[in-house]
Amino acid sequence: MSSKYYKVETFIPESHVDQVIDALNAVGALTIGGNYDYCVFRSRGIGSWRPLEGAEPYLGKLGDVCRAEEIKIEFTCKGEVIKAALQTIEKVHPYEEVVINVLPVMVSDDFL
């Protein structure tokens, strides 16, 4: 029987990408098999949001739509470290409310 895996993605200002990736690797979230670590994909895009009353935004002003360049990181994470991975992102990420998408995935050995 194979381990459960998850695809995790989050959106980070470029200034914090390496810090988040280093922290994720330190908890074992970026290790594939046993022979590779720092296994992560990065892509660049524009995110948008509007801070509402009561928010303390990292970027943007209350009531105004903010658009900023962000880096999306995505990686495959083993089930036994998913909780540590999510806690690490929440701890290191600079945003007040962090978007983290977690999707269960099947890997090739699940089909055998």
FISEKOL-739817 format. One record per residue: x, y, z of N, C-alpha, C in turn; residue in one letter. Coordinates in Angstrom, 2 decimals. Example, Ala and Ser with C-alpha at 12.3 -4.5 7.8 and 13.67 -1.06 7.14 Angstrom:
[[13.19,-5.69,7.80],[12.30,-4.50,7.80],[13.20,-3.30,7.80],"A"]
[[12.85,-2.25,7.08],[13.67,-1.06,7.14],[12.90,0.03,7.87],"S"]
END
This chain:
[[0.84,-1.19,0.00],[0.00,0.00,0.00],[0.88,1.24,0.00],"M"]
[[0.53,2.23,-0.79],[1.35,3.42,-0.90],[0.90,4.50,0.08],"S"]
[[1.76,5.47,0.31],[1.44,6.60,1.16],[0.47,7.53,0.47],"S"]
[[-0.26,8.30,1.25],[-1.14,9.32,0.70],[-0.30,10.56,0.39],"K"]
[[-0.62,11.21,-0.72],[0.10,12.41,-1.13],[-0.89,13.55,-1.36],"Y"]
[[-0.39,14.77,-1.24],[-1.19,15.97,-1.47],[-0.41,16.93,-2.35],"Y"]
[[-1.14,17.62,-3.21],[-0.56,18.74,-3.95],[-0.91,19.98,-3.15],"K"]
[[0.09,20.78,-2.85],[-0.09,22.00,-2.07],[0.36,23.17,-2.93],"V"]
[[-0.43,24.23,-2.92],[-0.03,25.45,-3.62],[-0.40,26.66,-2.78],"E"]
[[0.46,27.67,-2.85],[0.22,28.92,-2.15],[0.85,30.05,-2.95],"T"]
[[0.44,31.27,-2.65],[0.85,32.45,-3.41],[1.59,33.38,-2.46],"F"]
[[2.81,33.76,-2.85],[3.72,34.44,-1.93],[4.35,35.65,-2.62],"I"]
[[4.53,36.77,-1.90],[5.33,37.85,-2.49],[6.76,37.35,-2.71],"P"]
[[7.35,37.77,-3.80],[8.67,37.27,-4.17],[9.70,37.44,-3.05],"E"]
[[9.57,38.48,-2.26],[10.51,38.75,-1.18],[10.56,37.64,-0.13],"S"]
[[9.53,36.80,-0.05],[9.45,35.76,0.98],[9.51,34.33,0.43],"H"]
[[9.64,34.17,-0.87],[9.59,32.84,-1.49],[10.67,31.92,-0.95],"V"]
[[11.91,32.35,-0.97],[13.01,31.47,-0.54],[12.88,31.12,0.94],"D"]
[[12.42,32.06,1.75],[12.23,31.81,3.18],[11.17,30.72,3.40],"Q"]
[[10.06,30.80,2.68],[9.00,29.79,2.80],[9.51,28.44,2.31],"V"]
[[10.18,28.42,1.17],[10.69,27.17,0.61],[11.72,26.53,1.55],"I"]
[[12.64,27.31,2.09],[13.63,26.76,3.02],[12.95,26.16,4.25],"D"]
[[11.95,26.84,4.78],[11.24,26.34,5.96],[10.48,25.05,5.64],"A"]
[[9.84,24.99,4.46],[9.13,23.77,4.05],[10.10,22.61,3.89],"L"]
[[11.25,22.87,3.29],[12.22,21.80,3.11],[12.73,21.30,4.46],"N"]
[[12.89,22.20,5.43],[13.40,21.83,6.75],[12.46,20.86,7.48],"A"]
[[11.15,20.91,7.18],[10.20,19.98,7.83],[9.94,18.74,6.97],"V"]
[[10.66,18.61,5.86],[10.53,17.42,5.02],[9.41,17.47,4.00],"G"]
[[8.78,18.62,3.84],[7.64,18.72,2.93],[8.04,18.72,1.45],"A"]
[[9.29,18.98,1.14],[9.72,19.07,-0.25],[10.61,17.90,-0.67],"L"]
[[10.51,16.80,0.07],[11.31,15.61,-0.23],[10.47,14.62,-1.02],"T"]
[[11.01,14.19,-2.15],[10.36,13.18,-2.99],[11.20,11.91,-2.88],"I"]
[[10.53,10.79,-2.63],[11.27,9.55,-2.44],[12.22,9.73,-1.28],"G"]
[[13.45,9.44,-1.47],[14.45,9.67,-0.44],[15.70,10.29,-1.00],"G"]
[[15.72,10.48,-2.32],[16.95,10.94,-2.96],[16.93,12.40,-3.40],"N"]
[[15.80,13.09,-3.25],[15.71,14.48,-3.70],[14.93,15.31,-2.68],"Y"]
[[15.40,16.52,-2.43],[14.62,17.47,-1.64],[14.57,18.79,-2.41],"D"]
[[13.96,19.80,-1.82],[13.71,21.09,-2.49],[12.95,20.90,-3.80],"Y"]
[[12.03,19.92,-3.85],[11.23,19.64,-5.04],[10.00,20.53,-5.02],"C"]
[[10.06,21.62,-5.76],[9.00,22.62,-5.76],[8.97,23.32,-7.12],"V"]
[[7.79,23.73,-7.54],[7.65,24.47,-8.79],[7.20,25.88,-8.47],"F"]
[[7.76,26.85,-9.19],[7.42,28.27,-9.00],[6.87,28.82,-10.31],"R"]
[[5.84,29.64,-10.21],[5.35,30.37,-11.38],[4.95,31.77,-10.94],"S"]
[[5.07,32.70,-11.86],[4.82,34.11,-11.56],[3.44,34.51,-12.08],"R"]
[[2.76,35.36,-11.33],[1.46,35.85,-11.76],[1.06,37.10,-10.99],"G"]
[[-0.12,37.60,-11.29],[-0.66,38.78,-10.62],[-1.84,38.35,-9.76],"I"]
[[-1.76,38.62,-8.47],[-2.86,38.35,-7.55],[-3.61,39.64,-7.27],"G"]
[[-4.86,39.51,-6.84],[-5.61,40.71,-6.45],[-6.46,40.40,-5.23],"S"]
[[-6.73,41.44,-4.43],[-7.53,41.34,-3.22],[-7.92,42.74,-2.78],"W"]
[[-8.92,42.81,-1.93],[-9.34,44.10,-1.37],[-9.44,43.93,0.14],"R"]
[[-8.58,44.60,0.89],[-8.66,44.54,2.35],[-9.93,45.24,2.85],"P"]
[[-10.68,44.53,3.67],[-11.92,45.06,4.22],[-11.70,45.59,5.63],"L"]
[[-12.71,46.26,6.16],[-12.67,46.82,7.51],[-12.15,45.78,8.50],"E"]
[[-11.18,46.16,9.30],[-10.61,45.26,10.30],[-9.36,44.53,9.83],"G"]
[[-9.08,44.58,8.53],[-7.89,43.91,8.00],[-6.63,44.71,8.32],"A"]
[[-5.52,44.01,8.41],[-4.20,44.63,8.55],[-3.33,44.09,7.42],"E"]
[[-3.52,44.62,6.20],[-2.87,44.02,5.03],[-1.36,44.22,5.00],"P"]
[[-0.69,43.18,4.50],[0.75,43.27,4.23],[0.98,44.23,3.07],"Y"]
[[0.10,44.15,2.05],[0.14,45.04,0.89],[-1.26,45.60,0.67],"L"]
[[-1.35,46.81,0.20],[-2.63,47.40,-0.15],[-3.20,48.28,0.97],"G"]
[[-4.28,48.99,0.60],[-4.95,49.90,1.53],[-6.38,49.42,1.75],"K"]
[[-6.89,49.65,2.93],[-8.28,49.28,3.24],[-9.23,49.83,2.19],"L"]
[[-10.11,49.00,1.68],[-11.14,49.41,0.73],[-10.71,49.48,-0.72],"G"]
[[-9.41,49.43,-0.99],[-8.91,49.53,-2.37],[-8.52,48.14,-2.88],"D"]
[[-8.86,47.86,-4.14],[-8.41,46.61,-4.75],[-6.91,46.74,-5.00],"V"]
[[-6.17,45.77,-4.52],[-4.72,45.74,-4.70],[-4.38,44.65,-5.70],"C"]
[[-3.47,44.95,-6.59],[-2.94,43.97,-7.54],[-1.43,43.96,-7.38],"R"]
[[-0.88,42.78,-7.24],[0.57,42.69,-7.04],[1.10,41.39,-7.63],"A"]
[[2.34,41.45,-8.04],[3.00,40.26,-8.55],[3.26,39.31,-7.38],"E"]
[[2.93,38.05,-7.60],[3.17,37.02,-6.60],[3.80,35.82,-7.29],"E"]
[[4.40,34.97,-6.48],[4.94,33.71,-6.95],[4.06,32.61,-6.38],"I"]
[[3.57,31.74,-7.26],[2.83,30.56,-6.81],[3.85,29.45,-6.66],"K"]
[[3.89,28.84,-5.48],[4.70,27.65,-5.34],[3.76,26.47,-5.20],"I"]
[[4.16,25.34,-5.78],[3.37,24.13,-5.66],[4.32,22.95,-5.52],"E"]
[[3.86,21.97,-4.73],[4.70,20.82,-4.46],[3.83,19.63,-4.06],"F"]
[[4.39,18.44,-4.20],[3.74,17.21,-3.76],[4.29,16.88,-2.38],"T"]
[[3.38,16.65,-1.44],[3.75,16.46,-0.05],[3.20,15.12,0.45],"C"]
[[4.02,14.39,1.17],[3.58,13.13,1.78],[2.60,13.42,2.91],"K"]
[[1.63,12.54,3.06],[0.60,12.70,4.09],[1.15,12.84,5.49],"G"]
[[2.25,12.16,5.78],[2.78,12.21,7.14],[3.39,13.55,7.52],"E"]
[[3.61,14.43,6.54],[4.15,15.76,6.86],[3.23,16.90,6.43],"V"]
[[2.02,16.59,5.96],[1.14,17.65,5.46],[0.80,18.66,6.55],"I"]
[[0.51,18.21,7.76],[0.16,19.12,8.84],[1.32,20.08,9.14],"K"]
[[2.54,19.54,9.21],[3.72,20.37,9.44],[3.93,21.36,8.30],"A"]
[[3.66,20.93,7.07],[3.81,21.82,5.91],[2.84,23.00,6.01],"A"]
[[1.59,22.73,6.32],[0.59,23.80,6.40],[0.90,24.75,7.56],"L"]
[[1.31,24.22,8.68],[1.69,25.06,9.82],[2.89,25.93,9.48],"Q"]
[[3.83,25.37,8.75],[5.04,26.11,8.35],[4.68,27.27,7.42],"T"]
[[3.82,27.01,6.44],[3.41,28.09,5.53],[2.75,29.20,6.33],"I"]
[[1.80,28.85,7.20],[1.10,29.85,8.01],[2.08,30.67,8.87],"E"]
[[3.09,30.02,9.39],[4.05,30.68,10.29],[4.98,31.64,9.54],"K"]
[[5.44,31.24,8.36],[6.49,32.00,7.66],[5.93,33.00,6.65],"V"]
[[4.76,32.73,6.12],[4.14,33.59,5.09],[3.80,34.95,5.69],"H"]
[[4.03,36.04,4.96],[3.79,37.38,5.53],[2.32,37.84,5.52],"P"]
[[1.46,37.19,4.74],[0.08,37.67,4.63],[-0.72,37.37,5.89],"Y"]
[[-1.67,38.24,6.19],[-2.57,38.06,7.32],[-3.47,36.84,7.13],"E"]
[[-3.99,36.67,5.93],[-4.82,35.51,5.59],[-4.17,34.84,4.38],"E"]
[[-3.64,33.66,4.60],[-2.87,32.95,3.59],[-3.78,32.00,2.81],"V"]
[[-3.71,32.07,1.48],[-4.42,31.10,0.64],[-3.52,29.89,0.46],"V"]
[[-4.03,28.73,0.88],[-3.31,27.47,0.69],[-4.31,26.48,0.11],"I"]
[[-4.02,25.99,-1.08],[-4.86,24.98,-1.71],[-4.22,23.62,-1.49],"N"]
[[-5.01,22.67,-1.00],[-4.52,21.32,-0.74],[-5.43,20.35,-1.47],"V"]
[[-4.83,19.56,-2.36],[-5.59,18.60,-3.16],[-5.00,17.21,-2.98],"L"]
[[-5.83,16.20,-2.68],[-5.29,14.84,-2.63],[-4.91,14.40,-4.04],"P"]
[[-3.80,13.68,-4.16],[-3.35,13.21,-5.47],[-3.03,11.73,-5.40],"V"]
[[-3.11,11.10,-6.57],[-2.67,9.71,-6.69],[-1.35,9.74,-7.44],"M"]
[[-0.39,8.99,-6.96],[0.89,8.91,-7.65],[0.99,7.57,-8.34],"V"]
[[1.96,7.42,-9.20],[2.01,6.26,-10.09],[1.92,4.92,-9.37],"S"]
[[2.50,4.77,-8.19],[2.44,3.47,-7.52],[1.03,3.17,-6.99],"D"]
[[0.14,4.15,-6.95],[-1.27,3.91,-6.57],[-2.00,3.08,-7.63],"D"]
[[-1.49,3.06,-8.83],[-2.15,2.35,-9.93],[-1.69,0.90,-10.07],"F"]
[[-0.67,0.53,-9.34],[-0.11,-0.82,-9.46],[-0.93,-1.84,-8.69],"L"]
END
